Amino acid sequence: MKLHAVRFSVLTLLLAISSATQAGKSTIEKSGDLLQIAIPLTAYASTFYIDDGQGRTQFYKSFLTTFLITHALKITVNEKRPHNNGTQSFPSGHTSAAFQGAAFIQMRYGWKYGLPAYAAAGFVGWSRIRANKHYPVDVIAGAAIGILSNYYFTTAYNGVTVTPYAEKNMFGLNLSMSW
């Protein structure tokens, strides 16, 4: 099963690279295009790598929820993009996909893996604004959709969750475990 996941990952990554090499796009925009696929793909492939069937089911649910909410809002709101670059700006699909993958990695496997994934997802959002494809509110909404879909469906692998918190004049970490 691991070999199947690797083959799927390589094929999808090659497709992403070929689509990201479209003429007229900056290196930053191409990188964002690639990462919006690579981050959730990495999250999905990780469920095969460690043989995490429960995590794979949770990934399917959060990914599908993110996709459906994002595209329903795009059609319903039909916001114009910056510089009259088309429509369906709200929310950013690239950003929602990237943050869905990053949030899954963090919530399922911890901050050690989640922090770099969130940094890459943040780059995707920034790349969409820089390429004049989205407004900041589009990116923030996309990130929120991707993250929130995981709060509903994703549990920690092996029952341990570490979550940061911030309150008035206080920062810290919450550790919770399932028995």
C-alpha positions as CSV (number, residue, x, y, z in Angstrom):
1,M,0.0,0.0,0.0
2,K,2.9,2.4,0.7
3,L,4.2,1.9,-2.9
4,H,0.7,2.8,-4.2
5,A,0.7,6.0,-2.1
6,V,4.2,7.0,-3.4
7,R,3.2,6.4,-7.0
8,F,0.0,8.5,-6.5
9,S,2.1,11.2,-4.9
10,V,4.7,11.3,-7.7
11,L,2.0,11.4,-10.4
12,T,0.0,14.1,-8.7
13,L,3.2,16.1,-8.1
14,L,4.2,15.8,-11.8
15,L,0.7,17.0,-12.8
16,A,1.0,20.0,-10.4
17,I,4.5,20.9,-11.8
18,S,3.2,20.8,-15.3
19,S,0.2,23.0,-14.5
20,A,2.4,25.4,-12.5
21,T,4.7,26.0,-15.5
22,Q,2.2,28.0,-17.4
23,A,3.6,31.0,-19.3
24,G,3.2,34.4,-17.7
25,K,3.2,33.3,-14.1
26,S,5.9,34.5,-11.7
27,T,8.0,32.0,-9.7
28,I,6.1,32.9,-6.6
29,E,2.7,32.3,-8.2
30,K,4.0,28.9,-9.6
31,S,5.3,27.9,-6.2
32,G,2.0,28.8,-4.6
33,D,0.2,26.7,-7.3
34,L,2.4,23.8,-6.5
35,L,2.2,24.0,-2.7
36,Q,-1.6,24.2,-2.7
37,I,-1.5,20.7,-4.1
38,A,1.6,19.4,-2.4
39,I,0.5,20.2,1.2
40,P,-2.8,18.3,1.2
41,L,-1.1,15.5,-0.9
42,T,1.6,15.2,1.8
43,A,-1.1,15.0,4.5
44,Y,-2.9,12.3,2.5
45,A,0.2,10.3,1.7
46,S,1.2,10.4,5.4
47,T,-1.9,8.3,6.2
48,F,-0.5,5.5,3.9
49,Y,3.1,5.9,5.1
50,I,2.2,5.1,8.7
51,D,-0.9,2.9,7.8
52,D,-3.3,5.3,9.5
53,G,-6.7,4.2,8.1
54,Q,-8.7,6.3,10.7
55,G,-6.6,9.4,9.7
56,R,-7.3,8.7,6.1
57,T,-11.0,8.7,6.7
58,Q,-10.7,11.9,8.7
59,F,-8.7,13.4,5.8
60,Y,-11.3,12.6,3.3
61,K,-14.0,14.2,5.4
62,S,-12.1,17.4,6.1
63,F,-10.9,17.7,2.5
64,L,-14.3,17.2,1.0
65,T,-15.9,19.6,3.4
66,T,-13.3,22.2,2.7
67,F,-13.7,21.7,-1.1
68,L,-17.5,21.9,-1.0
69,I,-17.8,24.9,1.3
70,T,-15.1,26.8,-0.7
71,H,-16.7,26.2,-4.0
72,A,-20.2,26.8,-2.8
73,L,-19.1,30.2,-1.5
74,K,-17.3,31.0,-4.7
75,I,-20.4,30.4,-6.7
76,T,-22.8,32.1,-4.3
77,V,-20.7,35.2,-3.5
78,N,-19.1,35.5,-7.0
79,E,-16.8,38.3,-5.9
80,K,-14.7,40.0,-8.5
81,R,-10.9,39.5,-8.3
82,P,-8.4,42.3,-8.0
83,H,-7.7,44.3,-11.1
84,N,-10.7,42.7,-12.8
85,N,-8.8,39.4,-13.1
86,G,-12.1,37.4,-13.2
87,T,-14.7,36.4,-10.7
88,Q,-15.1,33.9,-7.8
89,S,-12.5,35.5,-5.7
90,F,-14.1,34.7,-2.3
91,P,-12.7,32.6,-0.7
92,S,-9.3,31.5,-2.0
93,G,-9.4,27.9,-3.1
94,H,-5.6,27.6,-3.2
95,T,-5.4,28.8,0.4
96,S,-8.3,26.7,1.7
97,A,-6.7,23.5,0.2
98,A,-3.3,24.4,1.6
99,F,-4.6,25.1,5.1
100,Q,-6.8,22.0,5.1
101,G,-3.7,19.9,4.5
102,A,-1.6,21.8,7.0
103,A,-4.3,21.7,9.7
104,F,-4.7,18.0,9.2
105,I,-1.0,17.4,9.6
106,Q,-0.9,19.5,12.7
107,M,-4.0,18.2,14.4
108,R,-3.4,14.5,13.5
109,Y,0.4,14.3,13.9
110,G,1.4,17.3,16.0
111,W,3.1,20.7,15.8
112,K,6.5,19.2,14.9
113,Y,5.1,18.5,11.4
114,G,2.3,21.0,11.4
115,L,4.4,24.1,11.9
116,P,6.3,23.8,8.6
117,A,3.1,22.9,6.9
118,Y,1.4,26.0,8.2
119,A,4.4,28.1,7.1
120,A,4.1,26.7,3.6
121,A,0.3,27.3,3.6
122,G,0.9,30.9,4.7
123,F,3.2,31.2,1.7
124,V,0.4,30.0,-0.6
125,G,-2.0,32.6,0.8
126,W,0.6,35.4,0.4
127,S,1.3,34.2,-3.2
128,R,-2.3,34.6,-4.1
129,I,-2.4,38.2,-2.9
130,R,0.9,39.0,-4.5
131,A,-0.3,37.6,-7.8
132,N,-3.4,39.8,-7.7
133,K,-5.7,36.8,-7.7
134,H,-7.2,37.5,-4.2
135,Y,-7.8,40.1,-1.6
136,P,-6.5,39.5,1.9
137,V,-10.1,38.7,3.1
138,D,-10.3,35.9,0.5
139,V,-7.1,34.4,1.8
140,I,-8.2,34.7,5.5
141,A,-11.6,33.1,4.7
142,G,-9.9,30.2,2.8
143,A,-7.5,29.6,5.6
144,A,-10.3,29.6,8.2
145,I,-12.4,27.1,6.1
146,G,-9.4,24.7,5.7
147,I,-8.6,24.9,9.4
148,L,-12.1,24.7,10.8
149,S,-13.0,21.6,8.7
150,N,-10.3,19.8,10.5
151,Y,-11.5,20.9,14.0
152,Y,-14.7,19.1,13.3
153,F,-13.3,15.8,11.7
154,T,-9.7,15.3,12.8
155,T,-8.5,13.8,16.1
156,A,-4.9,13.3,17.3
157,Y,-3.0,10.2,16.2
158,N,-2.6,7.9,19.2
159,G,-4.8,10.2,21.3
160,V,-2.4,13.0,22.2
161,T,-3.1,16.6,21.3
162,V,-1.0,19.7,22.0
163,T,-2.8,23.0,21.3
164,P,-1.4,26.5,21.8
165,Y,-3.6,29.1,23.5
166,A,-3.5,32.9,24.1
167,E,-5.5,34.8,26.7
168,K,-5.1,38.2,28.2
169,N,-1.4,38.5,29.2
170,M,-1.0,34.7,29.0
171,F,0.3,32.3,26.4
172,G,0.7,28.5,26.7
173,L,0.1,25.0,25.6
174,N,-2.8,22.7,26.4
175,L,-2.0,18.9,26.4
176,S,-4.8,16.5,26.2
177,M,-4.8,12.7,26.0
178,S,-7.3,10.0,25.3
179,W,-7.2,6.8,27.5
